[in-house]
């Protein structure tokens, strides 16, 4: 399996691009796959060692300040509202639930990655509804309704595997140890989730591109720029706190499926194209990093 690992992500990316209509049909399976990935990840971590650090604080501050700041600057200088919302959601979007899979393969600290996966997602669930209510695209959704939607979406894939793993660690250690032995399978499950998510992403661009190619071009270009900025800034912050790989992945690797849902639910649906492109860029970068690491 080690021999084929460097080729798994490029294959998933190519198949997702070529077979996007077929892959989009199976995108409903992604939350279940993410649940399995997180359960395997959490069972391999001693949950008692999870601690908040200053790195977590700076990563959260970056997401909140840069996302809202860029939105304000773009709208202030007369930029497209859709582009402004695309940048907003692209930076504020929570860290990918499967980030531990790639980050740990690249050498990141498992506890650091797991801690921010939980804290970063909860932060977005609290902050995003407040930001969305101020933008006012959907006035029928108040802060409480938005927050409940966010917690429901995040909780179903994040909280449940966390509490299940905690229960096994404290009450069923043998079952936990059994699952922990198979945490390496999380990588291949993630590649499968990537295949379906990327297919859905490409299909979405084709379905929503007609008549909007100017905005889509801006969203695609800025998406690439912010992908570079976020991975680079994350690595810089991570270096200061002893985990350069973890910092880069935690700030750069986004839960694009969650972000696209957030954009479609609370913002202009076309703004989600930013994350559609971002999904491609981040996974090409991840595939390259894994190829170099191998």
DARA-V234200 format. One record per residue. N is the residue number from 1. RES is the residue in three letters. PSI is psi in degrees with one decimal (NA if undefined). OMEGA is omega in degrees with one decimal (NA if undefined). Layout:
n->[N | N]
res->[RES | RES]
psi->[PSI | PSI]
omega->[OMEGA | OMEGA]
This chain:
n->[1 | 2 | 3 | 4 | 5 | 6 | 7 | 8 | 9 | 10 | 11 | 12 | 13 | 14 | 15 | 16 | 17 | 18 | 19 | 20 | 21 | 22 | 23 | 24 | 25 | 26 | 27 | 28 | 29 | 30 | 31 | 32 | 33 | 34 | 35 | 36 | 37 | 38 | 39 | 40 | 41 | 42 | 43 | 44 | 45 | 46 | 47 | 48 | 49 | 50 | 51 | 52 | 53 | 54 | 55 | 56 | 57 | 58 | 59 | 60 | 61 | 62 | 63 | 64 | 65 | 66 | 67 | 68 | 69 | 70 | 71 | 72 | 73 | 74 | 75 | 76 | 77 | 78 | 79 | 80 | 81 | 82 | 83 | 84 | 85 | 86 | 87 | 88 | 89 | 90 | 91 | 92 | 93 | 94 | 95 | 96 | 97 | 98 | 99 | 100 | 101 | 102 | 103 | 104 | 105 | 106 | 107 | 108 | 109 | 110 | 111 | 112 | 113 | 114 | 115 | 116 | 117 | 118 | 119 | 120 | 121 | 122 | 123 | 124 | 125 | 126 | 127 | 128 | 129 | 130 | 131 | 132 | 133 | 134 | 135 | 136 | 137 | 138 | 139 | 140 | 141 | 142 | 143 | 144 | 145 | 146 | 147 | 148 | 149 | 150 | 151 | 152 | 153 | 154 | 155 | 156 | 157 | 158 | 159 | 160 | 161 | 162 | 163 | 164 | 165 | 166 | 167 | 168 | 169 | 170 | 171 | 172 | 173 | 174 | 175 | 176 | 177 | 178 | 179 | 180 | 181 | 182 | 183 | 184 | 185 | 186 | 187 | 188 | 189 | 190 | 191 | 192 | 193 | 194 | 195 | 196 | 197 | 198 | 199 | 200 | 201 | 202 | 203 | 204 | 205 | 206 | 207 | 208 | 209 | 210 | 211 | 212 | 213 | 214 | 215 | 216 | 217 | 218 | 219 | 220 | 221 | 222 | 223 | 224 | 225 | 226 | 227 | 228 | 229 | 230 | 231 | 232 | 233 | 234 | 235 | 236 | 237 | 238 | 239 | 240 | 241 | 242 | 243 | 244 | 245 | 246 | 247 | 248 | 249 | 250 | 251 | 252 | 253 | 254 | 255 | 256 | 257 | 258 | 259 | 260 | 261 | 262 | 263 | 264 | 265 | 266 | 267 | 268 | 269 | 270 | 271 | 272 | 273 | 274 | 275 | 276 | 277 | 278 | 279 | 280 | 281 | 282 | 283 | 284 | 285 | 286 | 287 | 288 | 289 | 290 | 291 | 292 | 293 | 294]
res->[UNK | UNK | UNK | UNK | UNK | UNK | UNK | UNK | UNK | UNK | UNK | UNK | UNK | UNK | UNK | UNK | UNK | UNK | UNK | UNK | UNK | UNK | UNK | UNK | UNK | UNK | UNK | UNK | UNK | UNK | UNK | UNK | UNK | UNK | UNK | UNK | UNK | UNK | UNK | UNK | UNK | UNK | UNK | UNK | UNK | UNK | UNK | UNK | UNK | UNK | UNK | UNK | UNK | UNK | UNK | UNK | UNK | UNK | UNK | UNK | UNK | UNK | UNK | UNK | UNK | UNK | UNK | UNK | UNK | UNK | UNK | UNK | UNK | UNK | UNK | UNK | UNK | UNK | UNK | UNK | UNK | UNK | UNK | UNK | UNK | UNK | UNK | UNK | UNK | UNK | UNK | UNK | UNK | UNK | UNK | UNK | UNK | UNK | UNK | UNK | UNK | UNK | UNK | UNK | UNK | UNK | UNK | UNK | UNK | UNK | UNK | UNK | UNK | UNK | UNK | UNK | UNK | UNK | UNK | UNK | UNK | UNK | UNK | UNK | UNK | UNK | UNK | UNK | UNK | UNK | UNK | UNK | UNK | UNK | UNK | UNK | UNK | UNK | UNK | UNK | UNK | UNK | UNK | UNK | UNK | UNK | UNK | UNK | UNK | UNK | UNK | UNK | UNK | UNK | UNK | UNK | UNK | UNK | UNK | UNK | UNK | UNK | UNK | UNK | UNK | UNK | UNK | UNK | UNK | UNK | UNK | UNK | UNK | UNK | UNK | UNK | UNK | UNK | UNK | UNK | UNK | UNK | UNK | UNK | UNK | UNK | UNK | UNK | UNK | UNK | UNK | UNK | UNK | UNK | UNK | UNK | UNK | UNK | UNK | UNK | UNK | UNK | UNK | UNK | UNK | UNK | UNK | UNK | UNK | UNK | UNK | UNK | UNK | UNK | UNK | UNK | UNK | UNK | UNK | UNK | UNK | UNK | UNK | UNK | UNK | UNK | UNK | UNK | UNK | UNK | UNK | UNK | UNK | UNK | UNK | UNK | UNK | UNK | UNK | UNK | UNK | UNK | UNK | UNK | UNK | UNK | UNK | UNK | UNK | UNK | UNK | UNK | UNK | UNK | UNK | UNK | UNK | UNK | UNK | UNK | UNK | UNK | UNK | UNK | UNK | UNK | UNK | UNK | UNK | UNK | UNK | UNK | UNK | UNK | UNK | UNK | UNK | UNK | UNK | UNK | UNK | UNK | UNK | UNK | UNK | UNK | UNK | UNK | UNK | UNK | UNK | UNK | UNK | UNK]
psi->[-32.9 | -33.7 | -36.6 | -10.8 | -43.9 | -19.0 | -7.7 | -48.8 | -46.3 | -38.8 | -44.0 | -40.0 | -47.3 | -44.7 | -37.7 | -37.2 | -44.2 | -35.6 | 38.5 | -36.6 | -42.4 | -43.2 | -37.5 | -28.7 | -23.4 | 10.6 | -20.9 | -17.4 | -15.4 | -45.5 | -35.2 | -37.3 | -42.6 | -39.6 | -46.4 | -40.4 | -47.2 | -38.3 | -44.3 | -38.6 | -48.0 | -32.9 | -23.0 | -0.6 | 138.0 | 102.9 | -20.0 | -15.4 | -1.9 | 127.3 | 140.8 | 140.8 | 173.6 | -27.3 | -42.3 | -43.3 | -48.3 | -36.0 | -44.3 | -41.1 | -42.2 | -49.3 | -44.8 | -50.0 | -46.4 | -40.0 | -50.1 | -36.2 | -45.0 | -39.4 | -46.2 | -43.1 | -43.0 | -44.0 | -35.6 | -38.5 | 20.5 | 19.8 | 169.2 | 133.9 | -36.4 | -42.3 | -42.2 | -43.7 | -33.2 | -44.2 | -42.2 | -52.3 | -29.0 | -29.8 | -39.1 | -21.5 | 134.9 | 157.8 | 145.5 | 136.4 | -26.9 | 13.3 | -32.9 | -29.9 | -53.8 | -45.3 | -43.0 | -33.5 | -30.3 | -8.4 | 10.7 | 159.6 | 124.7 | -39.2 | -40.3 | -46.1 | -43.7 | -41.3 | -48.0 | -26.9 | -41.6 | -53.5 | -42.6 | -39.7 | -40.9 | -37.3 | -45.5 | -38.3 | -28.7 | -45.8 | -42.5 | -46.1 | -35.7 | -46.2 | -45.4 | -36.9 | -31.3 | -32.8 | -41.4 | 27.4 | -31.4 | 80.3 | -17.7 | -15.4 | 110.7 | 178.3 | -41.4 | -45.6 | -43.5 | -42.3 | -39.4 | -40.4 | -44.1 | -46.3 | -37.3 | -44.8 | -44.9 | -42.5 | -35.0 | -31.3 | -17.7 | -52.4 | -41.7 | -49.7 | -30.9 | -49.7 | -32.3 | -43.0 | -40.6 | -41.6 | -43.5 | -39.0 | -35.6 | -27.1 | -26.1 | 64.7 | -31.9 | -40.9 | -39.2 | -44.8 | -36.4 | -47.6 | -36.7 | -29.5 | -21.2 | 19.2 | -21.7 | -22.3 | -14.9 | -32.9 | -44.3 | -32.8 | -40.1 | -39.4 | -37.8 | -43.5 | -40.2 | -42.6 | -49.4 | -41.1 | -43.1 | -39.6 | -43.9 | -39.0 | -50.0 | -41.0 | -38.5 | -41.5 | -42.7 | -39.5 | -30.9 | 6.6 | -23.5 | 120.5 | 0.3 | 25.4 | -27.9 | -49.4 | -38.5 | -38.2 | -43.6 | -44.6 | -39.8 | -42.3 | -45.2 | -31.7 | -43.8 | -43.5 | -48.0 | -24.7 | -46.0 | -45.5 | -45.0 | -42.7 | -41.5 | -45.9 | -40.8 | -41.5 | -37.9 | -44.8 | -42.2 | -36.7 | -37.4 | -25.2 | 20.8 | 15.8 | 78.2 | -40.4 | -46.7 | -45.2 | -44.8 | -45.7 | -37.9 | -33.5 | -30.7 | -31.5 | 113.6 | 151.4 | 80.4 | -35.7 | -42.8 | -43.1 | -40.4 | -40.4 | -42.6 | -44.5 | -43.3 | -29.3 | -40.4 | -18.6 | -167.3 | 122.8 | -34.4 | -23.9 | -20.8 | -13.7 | -30.1 | -49.5 | -25.1 | -47.2 | -42.1 | -38.1 | -39.7 | -48.8 | -47.2 | -33.9 | -28.3 | -43.0 | -43.0 | -40.9 | -40.3 | -44.5 | -41.7 | -35.4 | -41.9 | -41.2 | -34.9 | NA]
omega->[-179.6 | -177.3 | -175.6 | -175.0 | -178.7 | -176.2 | -174.6 | -177.9 | 176.8 | 178.6 | 179.4 | -179.9 | -178.7 | 179.4 | 177.6 | 178.2 | -175.3 | -174.6 | -171.7 | -179.9 | 179.9 | -179.0 | -179.4 | 179.6 | -176.2 | -177.7 | 179.1 | 179.6 | -173.1 | 179.1 | 179.1 | 177.6 | 178.3 | 176.9 | -179.7 | 178.8 | -178.2 | 178.9 | 177.6 | 179.4 | -176.7 | 178.9 | -179.8 | -178.7 | 171.7 | -173.2 | 178.4 | -179.2 | -178.8 | -178.5 | 172.8 | 177.6 | 176.7 | 176.4 | 177.8 | -179.1 | -177.0 | 177.3 | 178.8 | 179.5 | 178.0 | -177.2 | -176.5 | -174.2 | -176.9 | -179.8 | -179.1 | 178.9 | 179.6 | 177.1 | -179.7 | -179.1 | -178.4 | 179.8 | -179.8 | -178.1 | 172.0 | 178.4 | -179.5 | 177.7 | -180.0 | 178.6 | 178.6 | 179.0 | 177.6 | 178.0 | 179.0 | -176.0 | -179.3 | 179.4 | -177.9 | -178.6 | -176.9 | 177.4 | -178.8 | 179.4 | -177.7 | -174.5 | -177.7 | -177.7 | -178.3 | -175.6 | -178.5 | 175.1 | -179.8 | 175.9 | 179.7 | 176.6 | -174.8 | -179.1 | 178.5 | -177.5 | -178.4 | -179.9 | -177.2 | 174.6 | -179.8 | -174.7 | -178.4 | 178.2 | 178.3 | 177.9 | -179.6 | 179.7 | 179.8 | -173.0 | -174.1 | 179.1 | 177.9 | 179.8 | -178.6 | 180.0 | 178.6 | 178.3 | 171.6 | 176.6 | -178.4 | -176.7 | 179.1 | 177.7 | 177.1 | -175.3 | -177.9 | 178.9 | -179.5 | -178.3 | 178.4 | 176.6 | -178.7 | -179.5 | 178.6 | -178.1 | -178.3 | -176.1 | -176.3 | -178.2 | -174.9 | -174.1 | -175.6 | 177.2 | 178.3 | -178.7 | 176.9 | 177.7 | 178.0 | 178.4 | -179.7 | -179.3 | -176.2 | -174.1 | -178.8 | -174.7 | 179.1 | 177.3 | 177.8 | -180.0 | 178.9 | 179.6 | -178.8 | 179.3 | -176.2 | -177.7 | 177.3 | 178.5 | 178.8 | 179.9 | -177.5 | 173.0 | 178.2 | 178.0 | 177.5 | 176.9 | 178.0 | 179.5 | -177.8 | -178.2 | -179.8 | 176.0 | 177.6 | -179.5 | -179.1 | 178.9 | 180.0 | -179.9 | 179.5 | -177.4 | -173.9 | -175.2 | -174.4 | 176.9 | -176.6 | -171.7 | 177.8 | 178.0 | -179.4 | 178.1 | 177.0 | 179.9 | 179.4 | 179.8 | 179.1 | 177.1 | 177.8 | 179.7 | -177.0 | 173.7 | 177.9 | -178.0 | -174.7 | 176.4 | -178.5 | 179.7 | 178.2 | 178.4 | 178.8 | 177.2 | 180.0 | 178.7 | -179.7 | -176.8 | 169.4 | 178.0 | -175.5 | 180.0 | -179.5 | 179.6 | -179.7 | -178.0 | -176.9 | 178.3 | -174.2 | -174.8 | -173.3 | 173.7 | -171.9 | 178.5 | 177.7 | -179.8 | 178.4 | 176.8 | 179.2 | -179.5 | -179.6 | -176.5 | -170.1 | -174.3 | 173.5 | -175.6 | -177.9 | -180.0 | -179.6 | 177.3 | 175.7 | -179.1 | 174.5 | 175.8 | -177.9 | 179.3 | 178.8 | -176.9 | -175.8 | -178.3 | 170.6 | 178.5 | 178.7 | 178.3 | 178.3 | -179.5 | -179.8 | 178.3 | 179.0 | -177.7 | -177.7 | NA]
